Each structure stands twice: as C-alpha cells, then as structure tokens.
Amino acid sequence: MTITQLKYVLAVAEHKNFTLAAENSFVTQPTLSMQIQKLEDELNVTIFNRKKKPIELTPIGEKIIEQAKIIVNESTRITDIVDQQKGFIGGEFKLGIIPTIMPTLLPFFLKTFLKKISKS
C-alpha cells in the first residue's frame, strides 16, 4: 500500500468517476485504475462498486476512505516538519476585509507585512 494509491482512492471517492479522478490526479485513467486494483488485490477487498453510475463506495470502502484521509493528511505533515526545521514557515494566508476600508487599510497592512517578511 502506498500513499499514492490512497490519494487515487480519495480522488475517485471525491469525483465518483475514474476518468475525472485521473485527470485531477494528473495521471492516465489506466494508471489510476491499475493502482487502485493493486490496492484492492493487496487488501483482498472491493473499495468501489463499479457497476453503479456514478461509482459508489462499498461499505468497507467507506471505512477505507475515512482512514485514507487521515493517512494522507498526516503524510503531508512530514514535509511541514522538514520545512519548519529549515526555518521555512509557509501555508495559505487568507485576509478578509470589508470593501469600505479596503482602499485605506489594505495598502498599510501590506506595506507593514512585507517589511516584516523581508527582515526574516
């Protein structure tokens, strides 16, 4: 079992379609299908009911998806740990601001924020 296989399973569960999941995973559909089939063979279970359209999870597939989400999310933390050790702090930053004060407050904030970043 690999992290990549788990990511493919999550993609199919999200899109309910092997072709769309492959496109969003930037692989060919046969590659994605083969990896999922390998995982199913290894575990000796069927994760997806392929006879239904859209594709549905089997009962065991639902449990696998829950655990796969945890595993994939935790695996990305390794990169975060390494980045933090190297002194890099990153991530997504969202700023909400109401339109009436945006023209005056946003430039001030950005100027101060960028100065602090450049000093680090």
N, C-alpha and C positions, 0 to 999 in steps of 0.2 A: 504494500500500500504506500502510495506517495502523496505528498501534498498536492502535486499537480492533478492527480486523479481525483482527489477530494474537491479541488477547485472546479474541475469539469463537472462533477456530480452536482455541485452547488449551482453552476451555470444552467444545467439542464433543468434542475428543480425550479430555478427562477424563471426561465423563459418557456418552460414546458414544450420545448422543441429542440431537437438535436442540432438542426441547421443553424438556428438563431444562436444557440449556446456556443457553437463552434465559431461563428462569426465574431461574437463578443469576446471570445477567448483567444482570438487571433490564431486559430488552427483550422485545419480542414475538418470537415464533418467525419470522414472515415477515421482520422486520428483520434478525435474525441470519442467516437463510438467504440473504437478498439480499446482505449484506455479504460473506459467505463466497464466494458465487457471483461477486461482483465481483472478489474477490482471485484466485479460480481463473481467471477470464477474463483478468485482467491478467497473471498468470503463465503462462497457457496450459497449466495442469496440472489434474489432479483430485486433491484432497487427501484426500477421503473416498470410500470405496466405500459408496454409499448403498443398494445392493441387498442388502447383508447386514444382519442384525439380530443383535446390536447393530452399529451403524455401525463400520466398520474404517478404519484409515488405509491409504492406498496406500503403496507403497514410497517414492515421492517425498514423500508426506505425512509419513512418519516423519521424514525429514530436515528438512522444513519445521518440524515441531513442535520438534525439537531447537534449531533456530536461533531460532524464535519465543520460546522460553523465555528464551534469553539476551537477546534484544532487549527483551522486556517487562520483565525484571528490571532491566536496565541503564537503561531509561527511567524507572523509579521512582527511580533514584539522583539524577536531576536535582532532584526535589523535596527529597531529603535534602540536597543541596549548598546549595540555596537556604535551607532551614531552618537549616542549620549557620551559614551566613553571617549570618543574622538572630539567631543566638545560641540558637536552639531546638535542644535535644537531646531526641529522643524515640525511641520504639520500644517493643517488647514487653519486659516485665520479668517473669521467672519466678523464683519463690523456692521452693526445695524445703526442707522442714523435717520432721523426724520428729515424730510426734504426742506423744511423751513430753516433749519440751522446748518444744513449741509454746506452751503457756499462759504460760510464763515468758519465753522468749526473743523471741517474735514481738512482743509489745507494746513491749518495749525497743527492738527493731530499728526498728519503725515510727515510734516517737516520735523517735528519732535521725535516721532517714531523712527524715521530714517536716520537721524543723527545718532540715536541710541544704538541702532543696529550697526552702523558703521564703526562705532567705537569698540564693539565686541570682537 
